[in-house]
Amino acid sequence: MTPRTHVDPRRIRHRAPPGLPDAALLPARPHVVVVGAGIAGLAAATGLAERGVSVDVVERERYLGGRVGGWTDHLADGTPVAMNRGFHAFFRQYYNLRALLRRTDPELRFLTPLDDYPLIDAHGRRDSFRGLPRTPPWNALAFVLRSPTFGLRDLMRIDPRAAAPLAAVSVPDIYRRLDRLDAETFLERINFPAAARHLAFEVFSRSFFLEPARMSAAELATMFHIYFLGSSEGLLFDVAGTNFDELWEPLREYLTAERVPSRTGTVRFHTGVSIAAIDTTTGAPFRLFDTTGTWVDADAVVLATDVGALGRIVAASPTLGDAAWRTRIEHLGTAPAFLVQRLWLDRPVDEDRPAFLGTGSLHPLDNISVVNRYEDRARHWAHRHGGSVIELHAYALPETATVDPDRVALRQQMSARLHALYPETADARILGERLQYRRDCPRLGPGDFASRPTVDTPHRGLVLAGDGIRIDLPVALMERAATTGWSAANHLLTHWGVSGHDLYTVPTQGRSALLRRLAARESR
């Protein structure tokens, strides 16, 4: 089953500046080094290569895709199994990410639509996204009215003045208005019911790896705009029907193939290599050094790493940027850690279990995925062994989770939650298990937006990309990574007088003129 093809007629096209059709028409073909082969780096490399730029992509892992990468692991009996860092939702509002995937999969056949992703809390209350109207604001209103945690009386108690920003989000103005406020305080001011906050908004804020009290209210409002009131793409999403390596390896082949009409620049990939520092006093005009001391010169650089690696590279590169810009890089922070537990069980879960279940107030568990319901390699394993492949996520972990005994306790608590929600798993034998503890996602806390570095930098030939980089468009998570990657390519292409790539987003402000007028009146 392929993804639905609906496209919001109000989506916004952000046109790239015009220019030459190919960098081959320049006196010399530019050479760019892209550091990082996650979504942002791959989008930047694609945008440059398709305009005739020579590109070297340097990636510290052995695989492509960054936090959405995949690889093959082996269970104790030697059985090869697909592995990745965990479930990702490919929302239909992710226009720029989907444009990247369509380079090798025009019909997006690797993506599988989910009919629902229910939410459940500690009291057994459930929310569902199935069958909701697609058009705002009726989608959000229908969701609220049928939610067991939100009734008509609750709706009447909402403070319209405090809630006004949700109805009239404007990017980037919403950050000026709300970024210094945390999401929990914002929802309390609105008088949102506590149960609804826990079941709906807490689930979404924790998907950004933050508790509501540590998340920017502006980020929460923007999320509400992207997924609810700003888009008619619907509230459901697609998932990868295959392991993530099968998303990106075809893109590597596309970018490195010879004589592809739509891709005229040369691209080389270097995996298992980490860039340590960049010098601007030698080279042409950038010289990049890897951790072995080997160097390469480049006309331009795209730093598309996670925020931790970006900080380390800049700290080791004293000639990069100016003092103000370097301070911005230093102030970047990472969100709290998260834990992913994948289990290969010797028996199936009940047939009525959803492919994805979000949980609220069931700490430390945040969601359960039945991977064999949507991923083909997991499905084949489950069929051969009469079992199931289950994935558990725990986000926004406490600082104590950095030590092994606490991780063991987390694992036990997550398993207990699974057994309580899916009792048929309690007696299942574990044939394989993998635990992944990570802390490399960007922090989106109160007050962070103003100091966050943007795609452009003090160097005309140096640009940044990634989901921790500021871009004044309504995008988030994987789509922010893709959008900054395309934008980084466009910045460099514009500098050389070469045409760039158009970008698309949901509307940059609330789509209802009536709601905008009401919000403006309430905010006076």
Stockholm file with secondary structure:
# STOCKHOLM 1.0

chainA/1-524         MTPRTHVDPRRIRHRAPPGLPDAALLPARPHVVVVGAGIAGLAAATGLAERGVSVDVVERERYLGGRVGGWTDHLADGTPVAMNRGFHAFFRQYYNLRALLRRTDPELRFLTPLDDYPLIDAHGRRDSFRGLPRTPPWNALAFVLRSPTFGLRDLMRIDPRAAAPLAAVSVPDIYRRLDRLDAETFLERINFPAAARHLAFEVFSRSFFLEPARMSAAELATMFHIYFLGSSEGLLFDVAGTNFDELWEPLREYLTAERVPSRTGTVRFHTGVSIAAIDTTTGAPFRLFDTTGTWVDADAVVLATDVGALGRIVAASPTLGDAAWRTRIEHLGTAPAFLVQRLWLDRPVDEDRPAFLGTGSLHPLDNISVVNRYEDRARHWAHRHGGSVIELHAYALPETATVDPDRVALRQQMSARLHALYPETADARILGERLQYRRDCPRLGPGDFASRPTVDTPHRGLVLAGDGIRIDLPVALMERAATTGWSAANHLLTHWGVSGHDLYTVPTQGRSALLRRLAARESR
#=GR chainA/1-524 SS CCCCCCCCTTCEEECCCCCBSCGGGSSSCCEEEEECCBHHHHHHHHHHHTTTCEEEEEESSSSSBGGGCEEEEECTTCCEEEEESCCCCEETTCHHHHHHHTTTCTTCTTEEECSCCCEEETTCCEECCTTCCSSTTHHHHHHHHHCTTCCHHHHHHSCHHHHHHHHSCBTTHHHHHHTTSBHHHHHHHHTCCHHHIIIIIHHHHHTTTSCGGGSBHHHHHHHHIIIIITCSSCSCEEEESSCTHHHHHHHHHHHHCSSBTTBCSCEEEEESCCEEEEESSSSSSEEEEETTSCEEEESEEEECCCHHHHHHHHHTCTTSSCHHHHHHHHHCCBCCCEEEEEEEESSCCCTTCCSEEEEESCTTCCEEEEGGGTCHHHHHHHHHHTCEEEEEEECSCCGGGGSHHHHHHHHHHHHHHHHHHSGGGTTCCEEEEEEEEECCSBCCCTTCGGGSCBSBCSSTTEEECSTTSBCSSSCCHHHHHHHHHHHHHHHHHHHTTBCCCCEEESCSBCSCHHHHHHHHHHTC
#=GC SS_cons         CCCCCCCCTTCEEECCCCCBSCGGGSSSCCEEEEECCBHHHHHHHHHHHTTTCEEEEEESSSSSBGGGCEEEEECTTCCEEEEESCCCCEETTCHHHHHHHTTTCTTCTTEEECSCCCEEETTCCEECCTTCCSSTTHHHHHHHHHCTTCCHHHHHHSCHHHHHHHHSCBTTHHHHHHTTSBHHHHHHHHTCCHHHIIIIIHHHHHTTTSCGGGSBHHHHHHHHIIIIITCSSCSCEEEESSCTHHHHHHHHHHHHCSSBTTBCSCEEEEESCCEEEEESSSSSSEEEEETTSCEEEESEEEECCCHHHHHHHHHTCTTSSCHHHHHHHHHCCBCCCEEEEEEEESSCCCTTCCSEEEEESCTTCCEEEEGGGTCHHHHHHHHHHTCEEEEEEECSCCGGGGSHHHHHHHHHHHHHHHHHHSGGGTTCCEEEEEEEEECCSBCCCTTCGGGSCBSBCSSTTEEECSTTSBCSSSCCHHHHHHHHHHHHHHHHHHHTTBCCCCEEESCSBCSCHHHHHHHHHHTC
//
